[in-house]
Amino acid sequence: MDKDFIPVDSAVVSGVEELLLIGTTEYLHLTERHYGVDYVVYEKETGEWLHEGAISWEEIFESPIVNVSSAAICCAVNEIGYDYMTPIKAIPLELLSQFETSKQEQLNYYQRTAAKCV
């Protein structure tokens, strides 16, 4: 089925997630939302949050890639600026828990630092 004929409202269920190893140094976490796909990039070794963004369903459906999941991954990879030859590998979602803890620790650090500057 061609994705151009799938109504967006019936084609998505919020909350579908995917975790990918990008190259050998970073993880890309994608989460499906009602407006598109959110993504977060983590450093592989430390779990440090590096980058985040969102891709609209419109961008995904404008992609020449028919598979919606693959189109979302391609849009995120291009938006972040990875080379098109960068290898991508699916990783078990269970690894995500260590990165979420790291992100929360980073947010807490920024909040404490900002409070000291006021």
Residue frames as a rotation matrix with the C-alpha (Angstrom) as fourth column:
MET 1
0.583 0.812 0.000 0.00
0.812 -0.583 0.000 0.00
0.000 0.000 -1.000 0.00
ASP 2
-0.241 -0.635 0.734 1.32
0.603 -0.691 -0.399 3.44
0.760 0.346 0.550 -0.93
LYS 3
-0.481 -0.003 -0.877 1.67
0.848 -0.256 -0.464 5.68
-0.223 -0.967 0.126 2.11
ASP 4
-0.992 0.116 0.058 0.29
-0.091 -0.939 0.332 8.66
0.093 0.324 0.942 0.14
PHE 5
-0.300 0.945 -0.135 -3.16
-0.242 0.061 0.968 7.07
0.923 0.323 0.210 0.40
ILE 6
-0.235 0.180 -0.955 -3.08
0.848 0.518 -0.111 6.40
0.475 -0.836 -0.274 4.15
PRO 7
0.548 0.423 0.722 -5.01
0.008 -0.865 0.501 9.03
0.836 -0.269 -0.478 6.15
VAL 8
-0.446 -0.839 0.312 -2.69
-0.300 -0.188 -0.935 10.27
0.843 -0.510 -0.168 8.89
ASP 9
-0.074 0.466 0.882 -5.29
-0.988 -0.155 -0.002 9.84
0.136 -0.871 0.471 11.66
SER 10
0.874 0.470 0.127 -5.74
-0.481 0.873 0.084 6.13
-0.071 -0.135 0.988 10.94
ALA 11
0.603 -0.691 -0.399 -2.08
-0.014 0.491 -0.871 5.44
0.798 0.531 0.286 10.22
VAL 12
-0.425 -0.865 0.266 -0.58
-0.221 -0.186 -0.957 6.30
0.878 -0.465 -0.113 13.59
VAL 13
0.734 0.481 -0.480 -0.79
0.393 0.276 0.877 5.20
0.554 -0.832 0.013 17.17
SER 14
0.450 -0.586 0.674 1.04
-0.647 -0.734 -0.206 7.45
0.616 -0.343 -0.709 19.62
GLY 15
0.581 -0.297 0.757 3.78
-0.724 0.237 0.648 5.90
-0.372 -0.925 -0.078 21.70
VAL 16
0.938 -0.331 0.106 5.44
0.344 0.838 -0.423 3.46
0.052 0.433 0.900 19.28
GLU 17
0.643 -0.762 -0.071 9.18
-0.587 -0.550 0.594 3.60
-0.492 -0.340 -0.802 20.04
GLU 18
0.869 -0.495 0.001 12.39
0.375 0.657 -0.654 2.55
0.323 0.569 0.756 18.37
LEU 19
0.653 -0.751 -0.096 16.02
-0.355 -0.416 0.837 2.67
-0.669 -0.513 -0.539 19.52
LEU 20
0.927 -0.346 0.145 18.85
0.278 0.373 -0.885 2.65
0.253 0.861 0.442 16.97
LEU 21
0.249 -0.931 -0.268 22.63
0.444 -0.136 0.885 2.63
-0.861 -0.340 0.379 17.09
ILE 22
1.000 0.027 -0.008 23.90
0.008 -0.544 -0.839 5.30
-0.027 0.839 -0.544 14.70
GLY 23
0.288 -0.952 -0.100 27.42
-0.594 -0.096 -0.799 4.58
0.751 0.290 -0.593 13.56
THR 24
-0.005 -0.351 -0.936 29.35
0.528 0.794 -0.300 3.32
0.849 -0.496 0.181 16.57
THR 25
-0.839 -0.535 -0.101 29.02
0.391 -0.463 -0.795 6.23
0.379 -0.706 0.598 18.98
GLU 26
-0.811 0.566 0.148 25.39
-0.574 -0.720 -0.390 7.37
-0.114 -0.401 0.909 19.33
TYR 27
-0.682 0.711 0.171 21.88
0.683 0.703 -0.197 6.06
-0.260 -0.018 -0.965 19.98
LEU 28
-0.845 0.530 0.069 18.80
-0.424 -0.743 0.518 7.53
0.326 0.408 0.853 18.32
HIS 29
-0.746 0.666 -0.033 15.50
0.497 0.522 -0.693 7.12
-0.444 -0.533 -0.720 20.20
LEU 30
-0.841 0.536 0.074 12.32
-0.257 -0.517 0.817 7.72
0.476 0.668 0.572 18.17
THR 31
-0.722 0.688 -0.076 8.84
0.399 0.325 -0.857 8.04
-0.565 -0.649 -0.509 19.70
GLU 32
-0.641 0.581 0.501 5.69
0.531 -0.135 0.837 8.28
0.554 0.803 -0.222 17.65
ARG 33
-0.752 0.430 -0.500 3.32
0.205 -0.568 -0.797 11.12
-0.627 -0.702 0.339 18.65
HIS 34
0.251 0.935 0.251 0.00
0.659 0.025 -0.752 12.41
-0.709 0.354 -0.610 17.32
TYR 35
0.767 0.015 -0.641 1.84
-0.290 -0.884 -0.366 15.24
-0.573 0.467 -0.674 15.48
GLY 36
0.579 -0.625 -0.523 4.76
-0.596 0.113 -0.795 13.16
0.556 0.772 -0.307 14.15
VAL 37
0.652 -0.467 -0.597 7.89
0.589 0.808 0.012 11.63
0.477 -0.359 0.802 15.63
ASP 38
0.817 -0.485 0.311 10.07
-0.576 -0.665 0.475 12.97
-0.024 -0.568 -0.823 18.44
TYR 39
0.638 -0.658 -0.401 13.71
0.423 0.734 -0.532 11.93
0.644 0.170 0.746 18.57
VAL 40
0.821 -0.502 0.270 16.54
-0.519 -0.463 0.718 12.14
-0.235 -0.730 -0.641 21.09
VAL 41
0.521 -0.751 -0.406 20.22
-0.027 0.462 -0.887 11.38
0.853 0.473 0.221 20.46
TYR 42
0.912 -0.268 0.310 22.36
-0.310 0.045 0.950 9.94
-0.269 -0.962 -0.042 23.27
GLU 43
0.013 -0.968 -0.251 26.11
-0.944 0.071 -0.323 9.36
0.331 0.241 -0.912 23.41
LYS 44
0.453 0.239 -0.859 26.62
-0.234 0.961 0.144 5.59
0.860 0.136 0.492 23.46
GLU 45
-0.320 -0.717 -0.620 29.28
0.399 0.491 -0.774 5.28
0.859 -0.495 0.129 26.15
THR 46
-0.987 -0.160 -0.024 28.05
0.098 -0.471 -0.876 7.85
0.128 -0.867 0.481 28.68
GLY 47
-0.238 0.969 -0.063 24.33
0.971 0.238 -0.001 8.06
0.014 -0.061 -0.998 27.89
GLU 48
-0.625 -0.057 -0.778 24.70
0.268 -0.952 -0.145 11.83
-0.733 -0.299 0.611 27.68
TRP 49
0.503 0.837 0.217 21.83
0.635 -0.187 -0.749 13.63
-0.586 0.515 -0.625 25.94
LEU 50
-0.586 -0.805 0.092 23.19
0.609 -0.363 0.705 15.27
-0.534 0.469 0.704 22.78
HIS 51
-0.930 0.286 -0.231 20.30
-0.366 -0.675 0.640 16.47
0.027 0.680 0.733 20.66
GLU 52
-0.483 0.822 0.303 16.55
0.552 0.554 -0.623 16.28
-0.680 -0.133 -0.721 20.28
GLY 53
-0.857 0.252 -0.449 13.96
-0.480 -0.706 0.520 17.30
-0.186 0.662 0.726 17.74
ALA 54
-0.100 0.892 0.442 10.63
0.054 0.448 -0.892 16.49
-0.994 -0.065 -0.093 16.11
ILE 55
-0.991 -0.106 -0.082 9.54
-0.084 0.016 0.996 15.53
-0.104 0.994 -0.024 12.62
SER 56
-0.260 0.961 -0.097 5.99
-0.756 -0.265 -0.598 16.22
-0.601 -0.082 0.795 11.46
TRP 57
0.061 0.384 0.921 3.82
0.314 0.869 -0.383 13.62
-0.948 0.313 -0.067 9.74
GLU 58
0.902 0.284 -0.324 3.80
-0.168 -0.460 -0.872 15.92
-0.396 0.841 -0.367 6.73
GLU 59
0.136 -0.944 -0.302 7.61
-0.969 -0.189 0.156 15.67
-0.204 0.271 -0.941 6.44
ILE 60
-0.467 -0.304 0.830 7.48
-0.315 0.935 0.164 11.90
-0.826 -0.185 -0.532 6.84
PHE 61
0.314 0.703 0.638 4.77
0.404 0.509 -0.760 11.43
-0.859 0.496 -0.124 4.22
GLU 62
0.835 -0.096 -0.542 6.60
-0.476 -0.621 -0.623 13.71
-0.276 0.778 -0.564 1.77
SER 63
-0.178 -0.949 0.258 9.62
-0.646 0.311 0.697 11.40
-0.742 -0.043 -0.669 1.91
PRO 64
0.023 0.148 -0.989 10.14
-0.937 0.348 0.030 9.18
0.348 0.926 0.147 -1.15
ILE 65
-0.927 -0.352 -0.131 10.57
-0.273 0.871 -0.408 6.23
0.258 -0.343 -0.904 1.25
VAL 66
-0.173 0.949 -0.262 7.33
-0.302 0.202 0.932 4.22
0.937 0.240 0.252 1.37
ASN 67
0.031 0.144 -0.989 7.81
0.774 0.622 0.115 2.54
0.632 -0.769 -0.092 4.77
VAL 68
0.727 0.378 0.573 6.68
0.026 -0.849 0.527 5.08
0.686 -0.369 -0.628 7.39
SER 69
0.886 -0.436 -0.157 9.15
0.234 0.129 0.964 3.93
-0.400 -0.891 0.216 10.07
SER 70
0.051 -0.908 0.416 12.06
0.958 0.162 0.237 4.01
-0.282 0.386 0.878 7.63
ALA 71
0.180 0.089 0.980 10.99
0.593 -0.805 -0.036 7.43
0.785 0.587 -0.198 6.36
ALA 72
0.963 0.195 0.187 10.92
-0.037 -0.590 0.807 8.80
0.267 -0.784 -0.561 9.93
ILE 73
0.561 -0.825 -0.063 14.39
0.544 0.310 0.779 7.40
-0.624 -0.472 0.623 10.61
CYS 74
-0.081 -0.590 0.803 15.73
0.985 -0.171 -0.026 8.88
0.153 0.789 0.595 7.38
CYS 75
0.526 0.345 0.777 14.20
0.291 -0.932 0.217 12.30
0.799 0.112 -0.590 8.16
ALA 76
0.985 -0.167 -0.049 15.70
0.005 -0.254 0.967 12.30
-0.174 -0.953 -0.249 11.67
VAL 77
0.298 -0.931 0.212 19.13
0.772 0.366 0.519 11.18
-0.561 0.008 0.828 10.44
ASN 78
-0.033 -0.268 0.963 19.13
0.859 -0.500 -0.110 13.88
0.511 0.824 0.246 7.77
GLU 79
0.767 0.404 0.498 17.92
0.117 -0.851 0.512 16.56
0.631 -0.334 -0.700 10.18
ILE 80
0.858 -0.493 -0.145 20.67
0.184 0.031 0.983 15.70
-0.480 -0.870 0.117 12.66
GLY 81
0.642 -0.595 -0.483 23.25
-0.760 -0.578 -0.297 15.80
-0.103 0.558 -0.823 9.88
TYR 82
0.163 -0.575 0.802 24.63
-0.130 0.793 0.595 12.28
-0.978 -0.201 0.054 9.76
ASP 83
-0.621 -0.442 -0.647 26.35
-0.730 0.024 0.683 11.15
-0.287 0.897 -0.337 6.58
TYR 84
0.370 0.866 -0.337 24.03
-0.929 0.349 -0.123 9.05
0.011 0.359 0.933 4.41
MET 85
0.121 -0.409 -0.905 26.51
-0.331 0.842 -0.425 6.17
0.936 0.351 -0.034 4.60
THR 86
-0.545 -0.294 0.785 26.40
-0.822 0.003 -0.569 6.02
0.165 -0.956 -0.244 8.43
PRO 87
-0.661 0.306 -0.685 25.40
0.143 0.948 0.285 2.50
0.737 0.090 -0.670 9.49
ILE 88
-0.266 0.689 0.674 22.15
-0.931 -0.365 0.005 2.16
0.249 -0.626 0.739 11.48
LYS 89
-0.683 0.009 -0.730 21.27
0.073 0.996 -0.056 -0.83
0.727 -0.091 -0.681 13.65
ALA 90
0.387 0.881 0.273 18.14
-0.379 -0.118 0.918 -1.56
0.841 -0.458 0.288 15.74
ILE 91
-0.789 -0.614 -0.012 18.85
-0.162 0.227 -0.961 -1.94
0.592 -0.756 -0.278 19.47
PRO 92
-0.222 0.737 -0.639 16.59
0.816 0.499 0.292 -3.38
0.534 -0.456 -0.712 22.24
LEU 93
0.260 0.450 0.854 14.51
-0.018 -0.882 0.470 -0.66
0.965 -0.138 -0.221 23.93
GLU 94
0.788 0.049 -0.614 15.56
0.573 0.307 0.760 -1.96
0.226 -0.950 0.214 27.36
LEU 95
-0.242 -0.968 -0.064 18.82
0.955 -0.226 -0.194 -0.01
0.173 -0.108 0.979 26.98
LEU 96
-0.026 0.307 0.952 16.83
0.327 -0.897 0.298 3.23
0.945 0.319 -0.077 26.97
SER 97
0.823 0.438 -0.362 16.35
0.459 -0.139 0.877 3.32
0.334 -0.888 -0.315 30.75
GLN 98
0.094 -0.866 -0.492 20.02
0.919 -0.115 0.378 4.23
-0.384 -0.487 0.784 31.31
PHE 99
-0.654 -0.343 0.674 19.73
0.650 -0.710 0.269 7.18
0.386 0.615 0.688 28.92
GLU 100
0.329 0.847 0.418 16.54
0.334 -0.519 0.787 8.57
0.883 -0.120 -0.454 30.46
THR 101
0.694 -0.173 -0.699 18.30
0.701 -0.060 0.711 8.66
-0.165 -0.983 0.080 33.84
SER 102
-0.399 -0.916 0.034 21.22
0.879 -0.371 0.300 10.49
-0.263 0.150 0.953 32.25
LYS 103
-0.376 0.326 0.867 18.90
0.491 -0.724 0.485 13.04
0.786 0.608 0.112 30.63
GLN 104
0.725 0.684 -0.081 17.12
0.402 -0.324 0.857 13.72
0.560 -0.654 -0.509 33.93
GLU 105
0.343 -0.697 -0.629 20.47
0.831 -0.087 0.549 14.18
-0.438 -0.712 0.550 35.68
GLN 106
-0.631 -0.581 0.514 21.52
0.766 -0.572 0.293 16.63
0.124 0.579 0.806 32.96
LEU 107
0.070 0.746 0.663 18.26
0.370 -0.636 0.677 18.60
0.926 0.198 -0.320 33.29
ASN 108
0.810 0.185 -0.556 18.71
0.580 -0.110 0.807 18.74
0.089 -0.977 -0.196 37.08
TYR 109
-0.159 -0.957 -0.242 22.26
0.908 -0.238 0.345 20.04
-0.388 -0.165 0.907 36.58
TYR 110
-0.580 -0.025 0.814 21.07
0.574 -0.721 0.387 22.77
0.578 0.692 0.433 34.20
GLN 111
0.512 0.836 0.198 18.33
0.365 -0.420 0.831 23.80
0.778 -0.353 -0.520 36.63
ARG 112
0.615 -0.355 -0.704 20.80
0.732 -0.075 0.677 24.02
-0.294 -0.932 0.213 39.53
THR 113
-0.482 -0.854 0.194 23.25
0.855 -0.411 0.315 25.98
-0.189 0.318 0.929 37.38
ALA 114
-0.275 0.471 0.838 20.55
0.463 -0.699 0.545 28.39
0.842 0.538 -0.026 36.18
ALA 115
0.752 0.594 -0.285 19.38
0.508 -0.248 0.825 28.94
0.419 -0.765 -0.489 39.76
LYS 116
0.184 -0.788 -0.587 22.93
0.854 -0.167 0.493 29.93
-0.487 -0.592 0.642 40.79
CYS 117
-0.651 -0.472 0.595 23.10
0.741 -0.565 0.362 32.48
0.165 0.677 0.717 37.95
VAL 118
0.205 0.842 0.499 19.93
0.580 -0.515 0.631 34.32
0.788 0.160 -0.594 39.04
